[in-house]
Amino acid sequence: MAKLNVEIIHPQNAEVNLILSQMERKYAHRKLTSETIDEMEREAARLIRRLITTKVTFVK
């Protein structure tokens, strides 16, 4: 029976730290309101999701 094998490759800590430091610089001049925090959380989640790699292979 054939099946698909899924491998999820997580990003390196250095890549995540780079994104977080870029965001800290981007939002450094803004006041820390609940709207700003929500925006930062959404952007961080979106950028980190883009770093996650999925590899799917067909196995006989």
PyMOL Python script that loads the backbone (N, CA, C, O; Angstrom):
from pymol import cmd

cmd.read_pdbstr("""\
ATOM      1  N   MET A   1       0.843  -1.182   0.000  1.00  0.00           N
ATOM      2  CA  MET A   1       0.000   0.000   0.000  1.00  0.00           C
ATOM      3  C   MET A   1       0.892   1.251   0.000  1.00  0.00           C
ATOM      4  O   MET A   1       1.850   1.332   0.769  1.00  0.00           O
ATOM      5  N   ALA A   2       0.584   2.197  -0.840  1.00  0.00           N
ATOM      6  CA  ALA A   2       1.356   3.436  -0.939  1.00  0.00           C
ATOM      7  C   ALA A   2       0.835   4.453   0.073  1.00  0.00           C
ATOM      8  O   ALA A   2      -0.342   4.457   0.432  1.00  0.00           O
ATOM      9  N   LYS A   3       1.751   5.317   0.523  1.00  0.00           N
ATOM     10  CA  LYS A   3       1.343   6.365   1.452  1.00  0.00           C
ATOM     11  C   LYS A   3       2.258   7.566   1.288  1.00  0.00           C
ATOM     12  O   LYS A   3       3.294   7.491   0.626  1.00  0.00           O
ATOM     13  N   LEU A   4       1.865   8.658   1.892  1.00  0.00           N
ATOM     14  CA  LEU A   4       2.666   9.878   1.884  1.00  0.00           C
ATOM     15  C   LEU A   4       3.391   9.998   3.212  1.00  0.00           C
ATOM     16  O   LEU A   4       2.823   9.737   4.272  1.00  0.00           O
ATOM     17  N   ASN A   5       4.639  10.392   3.139  1.00  0.00           N
ATOM     18  CA  ASN A   5       5.440  10.636   4.328  1.00  0.00           C
ATOM     19  C   ASN A   5       5.623  12.153   4.452  1.00  0.00           C
ATOM     20  O   ASN A   5       6.096  12.801   3.518  1.00  0.00           O
ATOM     21  N   VAL A   6       5.248  12.715   5.604  1.00  0.00           N
ATOM     22  CA  VAL A   6       5.336  14.160   5.820  1.00  0.00           C
ATOM     23  C   VAL A   6       6.412  14.441   6.861  1.00  0.00           C
ATOM     24  O   VAL A   6       6.412  13.867   7.950  1.00  0.00           O
ATOM     25  N   GLU A   7       7.325  15.335   6.503  1.00  0.00           N
ATOM     26  CA  GLU A   7       8.390  15.756   7.417  1.00  0.00           C
ATOM     27  C   GLU A   7       8.292  17.268   7.594  1.00  0.00           C
ATOM     28  O   GLU A   7       8.298  18.019   6.618  1.00  0.00           O
ATOM     29  N   ILE A   8       8.201  17.703   8.838  1.00  0.00           N
ATOM     30  CA  ILE A   8       8.125  19.130   9.141  1.00  0.00           C
ATOM     31  C   ILE A   8       9.477  19.567   9.679  1.00  0.00           C
ATOM     32  O   ILE A   8       9.958  19.045  10.685  1.00  0.00           O
ATOM     33  N   ILE A   9      10.085  20.533   8.998  1.00  0.00           N
ATOM     34  CA  ILE A   9      11.420  21.018   9.362  1.00  0.00           C
ATOM     35  C   ILE A   9      11.259  22.371  10.045  1.00  0.00           C
ATOM     36  O   ILE A   9      10.837  23.347   9.424  1.00  0.00           O
ATOM     37  N   HIS A  10      11.596  22.416  11.319  1.00  0.00           N
ATOM     38  CA  HIS A  10      11.442  23.633  12.102  1.00  0.00           C
ATOM     39  C   HIS A  10      12.591  24.600  11.827  1.00  0.00           C
ATOM     40  O   HIS A  10      13.696  24.173  11.492  1.00  0.00           O
ATOM     41  N   PRO A  11      12.333  25.901  11.968  1.00  0.00           N
ATOM     42  CA  PRO A  11      13.401  26.880  11.728  1.00  0.00           C
ATOM     43  C   PRO A  11      14.454  26.837  12.834  1.00  0.00           C
ATOM     44  O   PRO A  11      14.193  26.390  13.951  1.00  0.00           O
ATOM     45  N   GLN A  12      15.625  27.304  12.498  1.00  0.00           N
ATOM     46  CA  GLN A  12      16.714  27.407  13.465  1.00  0.00           C
ATOM     47  C   GLN A  12      16.426  28.570  14.418  1.00  0.00           C
ATOM     48  O   GLN A  12      15.762  29.535  14.041  1.00  0.00           O
ATOM     49  N   ASN A  13      16.922  28.475  15.644  1.00  0.00           N
ATOM     50  CA  ASN A  13      16.728  29.547  16.620  1.00  0.00           C
ATOM     51  C   ASN A  13      17.284  30.873  16.116  1.00  0.00           C
ATOM     52  O   ASN A  13      16.713  31.928  16.393  1.00  0.00           O
ATOM     53  N   ALA A  14      18.379  30.832  15.390  1.00  0.00           N
ATOM     54  CA  ALA A  14      18.992  32.063  14.879  1.00  0.00           C
ATOM     55  C   ALA A  14      18.043  32.772  13.906  1.00  0.00           C
ATOM     56  O   ALA A  14      17.963  34.000  13.901  1.00  0.00           O
ATOM     57  N   GLU A  15      17.331  32.005  13.091  1.00  0.00           N
ATOM     58  CA  GLU A  15      16.378  32.604  12.146  1.00  0.00           C
ATOM     59  C   GLU A  15      15.220  33.270  12.890  1.00  0.00           C
ATOM     60  O   GLU A  15      14.795  34.369  12.534  1.00  0.00           O
ATOM     61  N   VAL A  16      14.719  32.605  13.913  1.00  0.00           N
ATOM     62  CA  VAL A  16      13.622  33.168  14.707  1.00  0.00           C
ATOM     63  C   VAL A  16      14.096  34.412  15.445  1.00  0.00           C
ATOM     64  O   VAL A  16      13.387  35.417  15.483  1.00  0.00           O
ATOM     65  N   ASN A  17      15.287  34.353  16.032  1.00  0.00           N
ATOM     66  CA  ASN A  17      15.827  35.512  16.747  1.00  0.00           C
ATOM     67  C   ASN A  17      16.035  36.698  15.815  1.00  0.00           C
ATOM     68  O   ASN A  17      15.834  37.843  16.222  1.00  0.00           O
ATOM     69  N   LEU A  18      16.432  36.445  14.578  1.00  0.00           N
ATOM     70  CA  LEU A  18      16.602  37.515  13.595  1.00  0.00           C
ATOM     71  C   LEU A  18      15.271  38.212  13.323  1.00  0.00           C
ATOM     72  O   LEU A  18      15.206  39.440  13.277  1.00  0.00           O
ATOM     73  N   ILE A  19      14.222  37.432  13.144  1.00  0.00           N
ATOM     74  CA  ILE A  19      12.894  38.012  12.905  1.00  0.00           C
ATOM     75  C   ILE A  19      12.452  38.847  14.104  1.00  0.00           C
ATOM     76  O   ILE A  19      11.939  39.954  13.939  1.00  0.00           O
ATOM     77  N   LEU A  20      12.649  38.316  15.307  1.00  0.00           N
ATOM     78  CA  LEU A  20      12.235  39.043  16.502  1.00  0.00           C
ATOM     79  C   LEU A  20      13.017  40.337  16.674  1.00  0.00           C
ATOM     80  O   LEU A  20      12.447  41.351  17.076  1.00  0.00           O
ATOM     81  N   SER A  21      14.307  40.319  16.377  1.00  0.00           N
ATOM     82  CA  SER A  21      15.098  41.551  16.498  1.00  0.00           C
ATOM     83  C   SER A  21      14.686  42.582  15.453  1.00  0.00           C
ATOM     84  O   SER A  21      14.680  43.780  15.736  1.00  0.00           O
ATOM     85  N   GLN A  22      14.341  42.132  14.250  1.00  0.00           N
ATOM     86  CA  GLN A  22      13.850  43.056  13.220  1.00  0.00           C
ATOM     87  C   GLN A  22      12.529  43.685  13.649  1.00  0.00           C
ATOM     88  O   GLN A  22      12.301  44.875  13.432  1.00  0.00           O
ATOM     89  N   MET A  23      11.673  42.890  14.253  1.00  0.00           N
ATOM     90  CA  MET A  23      10.395  43.419  14.719  1.00  0.00           C
ATOM     91  C   MET A  23      10.584  44.392  15.879  1.00  0.00           C
ATOM     92  O   MET A  23       9.876  45.395  15.967  1.00  0.00           O
ATOM     93  N   GLU A  24      11.524  44.106  16.758  1.00  0.00           N
ATOM     94  CA  GLU A  24      11.798  45.025  17.866  1.00  0.00           C
ATOM     95  C   GLU A  24      12.228  46.390  17.341  1.00  0.00           C
ATOM     96  O   GLU A  24      11.799  47.423  17.856  1.00  0.00           O
ATOM     97  N   ARG A  25      13.079  46.389  16.311  1.00  0.00           N
ATOM     98  CA  ARG A  25      13.508  47.663  15.715  1.00  0.00           C
ATOM     99  C   ARG A  25      12.329  48.358  15.033  1.00  0.00           C
ATOM    100  O   ARG A  25      12.187  49.577  15.131  1.00  0.00           O
ATOM    101  N   LYS A  26      11.492  47.597  14.349  1.00  0.00           N
ATOM    102  CA  LYS A  26      10.356  48.173  13.622  1.00  0.00           C
ATOM    103  C   LYS A  26       9.363  48.841  14.571  1.00  0.00           C
ATOM    104  O   LYS A  26       8.849  49.919  14.274  1.00  0.00           O
ATOM    105  N   TYR A  27       9.097  48.211  15.699  1.00  0.00           N
ATOM    106  CA  TYR A  27       8.079  48.709  16.615  1.00  0.00           C
ATOM    107  C   TYR A  27       8.657  49.508  17.778  1.00  0.00           C
ATOM    108  O   TYR A  27       7.914  49.862  18.692  1.00  0.00           O
ATOM    109  N   ALA A  28       9.930  49.798  17.778  1.00  0.00           N
ATOM    110  CA  ALA A  28      10.570  50.490  18.902  1.00  0.00           C
ATOM    111  C   ALA A  28      10.004  51.894  19.113  1.00  0.00           C
ATOM    112  O   ALA A  28       9.904  52.347  20.254  1.00  0.00           O
ATOM    113  N   HIS A  29       9.638  52.577  18.058  1.00  0.00           N
ATOM    114  CA  HIS A  29       9.174  53.959  18.167  1.00  0.00           C
ATOM    115  C   HIS A  29       7.679  54.074  18.463  1.00  0.00           C
ATOM    116  O   HIS A  29       7.185  55.175  18.708  1.00  0.00           O
ATOM    117  N   ARG A  30       6.957  52.961  18.445  1.00  0.00           N
ATOM    118  CA  ARG A  30       5.507  52.993  18.653  1.00  0.00           C
ATOM    119  C   ARG A  30       5.140  52.768  20.110  1.00  0.00           C
ATOM    120  O   ARG A  30       5.838  52.068  20.844  1.00  0.00           O
ATOM    121  N   LYS A  31       4.028  53.374  20.515  1.00  0.00           N
ATOM    122  CA  LYS A  31       3.540  53.160  21.876  1.00  0.00           C
ATOM    123  C   LYS A  31       3.021  51.744  22.007  1.00  0.00           C
ATOM    124  O   LYS A  31       2.487  51.180  21.052  1.00  0.00           O
ATOM    125  N   LEU A  32       3.174  51.176  23.174  1.00  0.00           N
ATOM    126  CA  LEU A  32       2.786  49.798  23.426  1.00  0.00           C
ATOM    127  C   LEU A  32       1.308  49.746  23.853  1.00  0.00           C
ATOM    128  O   LEU A  32       0.991  49.710  25.042  1.00  0.00           O
ATOM    129  N   THR A  33       0.424  49.743  22.860  1.00  0.00           N
ATOM    130  CA  THR A  33      -1.010  49.646  23.111  1.00  0.00           C
ATOM    131  C   THR A  33      -1.468  48.225  22.803  1.00  0.00           C
ATOM    132  O   THR A  33      -0.709  47.434  22.244  1.00  0.00           O
ATOM    133  N   SER A  34      -2.682  47.907  23.159  1.00  0.00           N
ATOM    134  CA  SER A  34      -3.196  46.565  22.884  1.00  0.00           C
ATOM    135  C   SER A  34      -3.283  46.309  21.380  1.00  0.00           C
ATOM    136  O   SER A  34      -3.087  45.179  20.932  1.00  0.00           O
ATOM    137  N   GLU A  35      -3.575  47.343  20.603  1.00  0.00           N
ATOM    138  CA  GLU A  35      -3.622  47.192  19.143  1.00  0.00           C
ATOM    139  C   GLU A  35      -2.238  46.896  18.579  1.00  0.00           C
ATOM    140  O   GLU A  35      -2.089  46.056  17.692  1.00  0.00           O
ATOM    141  N   THR A  36      -1.228  47.588  19.094  1.00  0.00           N
ATOM    142  CA  THR A  36       0.142  47.359  18.637  1.00  0.00           C
ATOM    143  C   THR A  36       0.599  45.952  19.009  1.00  0.00           C
ATOM    144  O   THR A  36       1.245  45.274  18.209  1.00  0.00           O
ATOM    145  N   ILE A  37       0.268  45.519  20.207  1.00  0.00           N
ATOM    146  CA  ILE A  37       0.647  44.167  20.639  1.00  0.00           C
ATOM    147  C   ILE A  37      -0.017  43.124  19.753  1.00  0.00           C
ATOM    148  O   ILE A  37       0.632  42.163  19.338  1.00  0.00           O
ATOM    149  N   ASP A  38      -1.299  43.299  19.460  1.00  0.00           N
ATOM    150  CA  ASP A  38      -2.005  42.364  18.573  1.00  0.00           C
ATOM    151  C   ASP A  38      -1.352  42.316  17.194  1.00  0.00           C
ATOM    152  O   ASP A  38      -1.172  41.241  16.622  1.00  0.00           O
ATOM    153  N   GLU A  39      -1.001  43.484  16.665  1.00  0.00           N
ATOM    154  CA  GLU A  39      -0.356  43.551  15.353  1.00  0.00           C
ATOM    155  C   GLU A  39       1.003  42.849  15.368  1.00  0.00           C
ATOM    156  O   GLU A  39       1.345  42.127  14.432  1.00  0.00           O
ATOM    157  N   MET A  40       1.771  43.065  16.433  1.00  0.00           N
ATOM    158  CA  MET A  40       3.082  42.423  16.550  1.00  0.00           C
ATOM    159  C   MET A  40       2.947  40.907  16.638  1.00  0.00           C
ATOM    160  O   MET A  40       3.718  40.178  16.015  1.00  0.00           O
ATOM    161  N   GLU A  41       1.978  40.433  17.404  1.00  0.00           N
ATOM    162  CA  GLU A  41       1.770  38.991  17.540  1.00  0.00           C
ATOM    163  C   GLU A  41       1.387  38.358  16.207  1.00  0.00           C
ATOM    164  O   GLU A  41       1.905  37.300  15.849  1.00  0.00           O
ATOM    165  N   ARG A  42       0.481  39.001  15.474  1.00  0.00           N
ATOM    166  CA  ARG A  42       0.068  38.473  14.167  1.00  0.00           C
ATOM    167  C   ARG A  42       1.238  38.451  13.189  1.00  0.00           C
ATOM    168  O   ARG A  42       1.439  37.472  12.470  1.00  0.00           O
ATOM    169  N   GLU A  43       2.008  39.537  13.169  1.00  0.00           N
ATOM    170  CA  GLU A  43       3.141  39.605  12.243  1.00  0.00           C
ATOM    171  C   GLU A  43       4.208  38.573  12.593  1.00  0.00           C
ATOM    172  O   GLU A  43       4.759  37.929  11.700  1.00  0.00           O
ATOM    173  N   ALA A  44       4.503  38.408  13.875  1.00  0.00           N
ATOM    174  CA  ALA A  44       5.505  37.416  14.294  1.00  0.00           C
ATOM    175  C   ALA A  44       5.048  36.012  13.915  1.00  0.00           C
ATOM    176  O   ALA A  44       5.838  35.221  13.401  1.00  0.00           O
ATOM    177  N   ALA A  45       3.790  35.700  14.164  1.00  0.00           N
ATOM    178  CA  ALA A  45       3.272  34.371  13.818  1.00  0.00           C
ATOM    179  C   ALA A  45       3.352  34.132  12.314  1.00  0.00           C
ATOM    180  O   ALA A  45       3.734  33.047  11.875  1.00  0.00           O
ATOM    181  N   ARG A  46       2.996  35.138  11.528  1.00  0.00           N
ATOM    182  CA  ARG A  46       3.037  35.009  10.063  1.00  0.00           C
ATOM    183  C   ARG A  46       4.463  34.790   9.569  1.00  0.00           C
ATOM    184  O   ARG A  46       4.710  33.916   8.739  1.00  0.00           O
ATOM    185  N   LEU A  47       5.393  35.579  10.079  1.00  0.00           N
ATOM    186  CA  LEU A  47       6.784  35.468   9.623  1.00  0.00           C
ATOM    187  C   LEU A  47       7.422  34.149  10.049  1.00  0.00           C
ATOM    188  O   LEU A  47       8.184  33.553   9.288  1.00  0.00           O
ATOM    189  N   ILE A  48       7.120  33.698  11.242  1.00  0.00           N
ATOM    190  CA  ILE A  48       7.700  32.439  11.712  1.00  0.00           C
ATOM    191  C   ILE A  48       7.085  31.261  10.981  1.00  0.00           C
ATOM    192  O   ILE A  48       7.783  30.291  10.686  1.00  0.00           O
ATOM    193  N   ARG A  49       5.783  31.322  10.680  1.00  0.00           N
ATOM    194  CA  ARG A  49       5.157  30.259   9.875  1.00  0.00           C
ATOM    195  C   ARG A  49       5.825  30.127   8.514  1.00  0.00           C
ATOM    196  O   ARG A  49       5.937  29.022   7.982  1.00  0.00           O
ATOM    197  N   ARG A  50       6.268  31.237   7.952  1.00  0.00           N
ATOM    198  CA  ARG A  50       6.932  31.196   6.644  1.00  0.00           C
ATOM    199  C   ARG A  50       8.276  30.479   6.702  1.00  0.00           C
ATOM    200  O   ARG A  50       8.766  30.003   5.678  1.00  0.00           O
ATOM    201  N   LEU A  51       8.879  30.396   7.893  1.00  0.00           N
ATOM    202  CA  LEU A  51      10.173  29.727   8.048  1.00  0.00           C
ATOM    203  C   LEU A  51      10.039  28.201   8.134  1.00  0.00           C
ATOM    204  O   LEU A  51      11.002  27.473   7.890  1.00  0.00           O
ATOM    205  N   ILE A  52       8.844  27.726   8.482  1.00  0.00           N
ATOM    206  CA  ILE A  52       8.632  26.294   8.656  1.00  0.00           C
ATOM    207  C   ILE A  52       8.525  25.643   7.283  1.00  0.00           C
ATOM    208  O   ILE A  52       7.747  26.083   6.437  1.00  0.00           O
ATOM    209  N   THR A  53       9.314  24.589   7.068  1.00  0.00           N
ATOM    210  CA  THR A  53       9.350  23.891   5.788  1.00  0.00           C
ATOM    211  C   THR A  53       8.681  22.521   5.952  1.00  0.00           C
ATOM    212  O   THR A  53       8.916  21.813   6.931  1.00  0.00           O
ATOM    213  N   THR A  54       7.850  22.168   4.980  1.00  0.00           N
ATOM    214  CA  THR A  54       7.193  20.867   4.987  1.00  0.00           C
ATOM    215  C   THR A  54       7.685  20.089   3.764  1.00  0.00           C
ATOM    216  O   THR A  54       7.651  20.586   2.638  1.00  0.00           O
ATOM    217  N   LYS A  55       8.137  18.874   4.009  1.00  0.00           N
ATOM    218  CA  LYS A  55       8.621  18.008   2.936  1.00  0.00           C
ATOM    219  C   LYS A  55       7.712  16.782   2.874  1.00  0.00           C
ATOM    220  O   LYS A  55       7.595  16.040   3.849  1.00  0.00           O
ATOM    221  N   VAL A  56       7.076  16.577   1.736  1.00  0.00           N
ATOM    222  CA  VAL A  56       6.180  15.447   1.542  1.00  0.00           C
ATOM    223  C   VAL A  56       6.760  14.535   0.473  1.00  0.00           C
ATOM    224  O   VAL A  56       7.090  14.984  -0.624  1.00  0.00           O
ATOM    225  N   THR A  57       6.884  13.254   0.798  1.00  0.00           N
ATOM    226  CA  THR A  57       7.398  12.281  -0.157  1.00  0.00           C
ATOM    227  C   THR A  57       6.426  11.107  -0.287  1.00  0.00           C
ATOM    228  O   THR A  57       5.715  10.770   0.660  1.00  0.00           O
ATOM    229  N   PHE A  58       6.405  10.510  -1.435  1.00  0.00           N
ATOM    230  CA  PHE A  58       5.544   9.369  -1.727  1.00  0.00           C
ATOM    231  C   PHE A  58       6.324   8.105  -1.438  1.00  0.00           C
ATOM    232  O   PHE A  58       7.431   7.927  -1.945  1.00  0.00           O
ATOM    233  N   VAL A  59       5.753   7.223  -0.625  1.00  0.00           N
ATOM    234  CA  VAL A  59       6.412   5.985  -0.231  1.00  0.00           C
ATOM    235  C   VAL A  59       5.574   4.818  -0.730  1.00  0.00           C
ATOM    236  O   VAL A  59       4.372   4.752  -0.473  1.00  0.00           O
ATOM    237  N   LYS A  60       6.217   3.895  -1.447  1.00  0.00           N
ATOM    238  CA  LYS A  60       5.490   2.708  -1.951  1.00  0.00           C
ATOM    239  C   LYS A  60       5.427   1.629  -0.903  1.00  0.00           C
ATOM    240  O   LYS A  60       4.858   0.565  -1.147  1.00  0.00           O
TER     241      LYS A  60
END
""", "prot")
cmd.dss("prot")
cmd.show_as("cartoon", "prot")
cmd.util.cbc("prot")
cmd.orient("prot")
